[in-house]
Amino acid sequence: MNLKDFKWTREPKEYKIEDDKIEIVTKPHTDLWQRTYYHFRNDNAPVLQMETEEKYFSFIVKTEFAESHHRFDQCGIVMYLDSENWLKGSIEYENDEYQHLGSVVTNNGYSDWATTVIDASVKSMWYRFSRREDDYRIECSTDGITFQQMRICHMHSGKEKIRFGIYACSPEESSFKAVFSNMQILDCQWEPHDGQQPEKDC
C-alpha cells in the first residue's frame, strides 16, 4: 500500500512517515469522544487515513506503544467520517498493572465503549479492520496471524465512500510515541455469515 494515499485530519506537530513505518508523538489533551456518560465532546486527536469506495476489504496494522505511561494514552485503528460518526480500536493505558483493550463506536454523535482488561506489560498489538458494505468488524492479534473478534457494528453513515487508518492521542496531561507498521490492505477477511438464518415472519 502507498502511504502517500493517506491524508491527515488534524496533523500532529511531531511525526515521521517512512516507507514501512509511521511514528506519531501525541500532544496532551487530545482525544475522540462524543457525549455519552461523560457528557463532554472531544474531537481533536490526529488521524491519518485513506479514502475508498470499496465495499469489501480488510486493513491490518501493527501498533507499538512502549512509551505509553499515563491514563488513557492510546493508539490504534480508526474510521473517522466526521466528528459525530466514527469508530476506533485501541489499548488505553490505565496504570502499571492493567490496561483496557477496547473499541468505541460513535453513531450520530453518541459514543459507546466496549473493553476488556489486559496486563500492563502488553506494549504492542495488531488490529484488523474489515468492511462488508455498511457493517464493520474490528479484530486484534498479538502475533499478526491469529485474530480475535473485538466487535461487529453498523455505521449509519458508512454506506458509501469512507476513510480509515490510524490515530494516537493522550487525553490527559501526557505525551508518548506511537509506532505503526506492517500496514496491509487485503481482500475481505470477514467471511459471509453461514449460520442460522433469521426467522421468517409468520
Residue pairs with C-beta under 8 A, 6 or more apart in sequence:
1 50
1 183
1 184
1 185
3 17
3 19
3 22
3 183
5 50
5 51
6 48
6 49
6 50
6 165
7 48
7 49
7 50
7 51
8 46
8 47
8 48
9 46
9 47
9 48
9 49
9 80
9 163
10 44
10 45
10 46
10 47
11 46
12 24
12 25
12 26
12 27
12 46
12 168
13 25
13 27
14 24
14 25
15 22
15 23
15 24
15 25
15 46
16 22
16 23
17 23
20 181
20 182
21 179
21 180
21 181
22 48
22 166
22 179
22 180
22 181
22 183
23 177
23 178
23 179
23 180
24 46
24 48
24 75
24 166
24 168
24 177
24 178
24 180
25 175
25 176
25 177
25 178
26 46
26 73
26 75
26 168
26 169
26 170
26 174
26 175
26 176
26 177
26 178
27 170
27 175
28 170
28 172
28 173
28 174
28 175
29 44
29 170
29 171
29 172
29 173
30 42
30 44
30 45
30 46
30 169
30 170
30 171
31 42
31 44
31 45
31 72
31 169
31 171
32 42
32 43
32 45
32 78
32 80
32 86
32 88
32 104
32 106
32 167
32 169
33 40
33 41
33 42
33 104
33 111
33 171
34 41
34 43
34 83
34 84
34 106
34 109
34 110
34 111
35 41
35 109
35 110
35 111
36 110
36 111
36 112
36 113
41 83
42 171
43 83
44 169
45 167
45 168
45 169
46 167
46 168
46 169
47 78
47 80
47 165
47 166
47 167
48 165
48 166
48 167
49 78
49 79
49 80
49 163
49 164
49 165
49 166
50 163
50 164
50 165
51 161
51 162
51 163
52 161
52 162
52 163
52 164
53 160
53 161
53 162
54 131
55 131
55 132
55 133
56 131
56 132
56 133
56 187
56 188
57 130
57 131
57 185
57 186
57 187
57 188
58 128
58 129
58 130
58 131
58 185
58 186
58 187
58 188
58 189
58 190
59 77
59 128
59 129
59 130
59 164
59 165
59 183
59 184
59 185
59 186
60 126
60 127
60 128
60 129
60 144
60 182
60 183
60 184
60 185
60 186
61 77
61 126
61 127
61 166
61 180
61 181
61 182
61 183
61 184
62 124
62 125
62 126
62 144
62 180
62 181
62 182
62 183
63 75
63 76
63 90
63 91
63 124
63 125
63 126
63 127
63 166
63 178
63 179
63 180
64 123
64 124
64 178
64 179
64 180
64 181
65 73
65 75
65 91
65 93
65 123
65 124
65 176
65 177
65 178
65 179
66 123
66 124
67 176
67 177
68 74
68 75
68 91
68 93
68 123
68 176
68 178
69 93
69 174
69 176
70 93
70 170
70 172
70 173
70 174
70 176
71 93
71 94
71 95
71 171
71 172
71 174
72 92
72 93
72 94
72 170
72 171
72 172
72 174
73 92
73 93
73 170
73 174
73 176
74 90
74 91
74 92
74 93
74 168
74 169
74 170
74 171
75 90
75 91
75 166
75 167
75 168
75 169
75 178
75 180
76 88
76 89
76 90
76 91
76 125
76 127
76 166
76 167
76 168
77 88
77 89
77 90
77 127
77 129
77 138
77 164
77 165
77 166
77 167
78 86
78 87
78 88
78 89
78 164
78 165
78 166
78 167
79 86
79 87
79 88
79 129
79 136
79 155
79 158
79 162
79 163
79 164
80 86
80 88
80 163
80 167
81 155
81 157
81 158
81 162
81 163
82 157
83 109
84 106
84 108
84 109
85 106
85 107
85 108
85 109
85 155
85 156
85 157
85 158
86 106
87 103
87 104
87 105
87 106
87 136
87 138
87 153
87 155
88 103
88 104
88 167
89 102
89 103
89 127
89 129
89 138
89 140
89 150
89 151
90 101
90 102
90 103
90 167
91 99
91 100
91 101
91 102
91 118
91 122
91 125
92 99
92 100
92 102
92 115
93 99
93 120
94 100
94 120
95 120
96 120
97 119
97 120
98 117
98 118
98 119
98 120
99 117
99 118
99 119
99 120
99 122
100 115
100 116
100 117
100 118
101 115
101 116
101 117
101 118
101 122
101 125
101 140
101 150
102 113
102 114
102 115
102 116
102 150
103 113
103 114
103 138
103 150
103 151
104 111
104 112
104 113
104 114
105 111
105 112
105 151
105 153
105 155
106 112
107 154
107 155
107 156
107 157
108 156
114 150
114 151
122 142
124 142
125 140
125 141
125 142
126 140
126 141
126 142
126 143
126 144
126 147
126 182
127 138
127 139
127 140
127 141
128 137
128 138
128 139
128 140
128 141
128 147
128 189
129 136
129 137
129 138
129 139
129 164
130 136
130 137
130 139
130 188
130 189
130 190
131 158
131 162
131 188
131 190
132 188
132 190
132 192
133 159
134 154
134 155
134 156
134 158
134 159
135 152
135 153
135 154
135 155
136 152
136 153
136 154
136 155
136 158
137 149
137 151
137 152
137 153
137 190
138 149
138 150
138 151
138 153
139 147
139 148
139 149
139 150
140 147
140 148
140 150
141 147
141 148
144 182
147 189
166 180
168 178
170 176
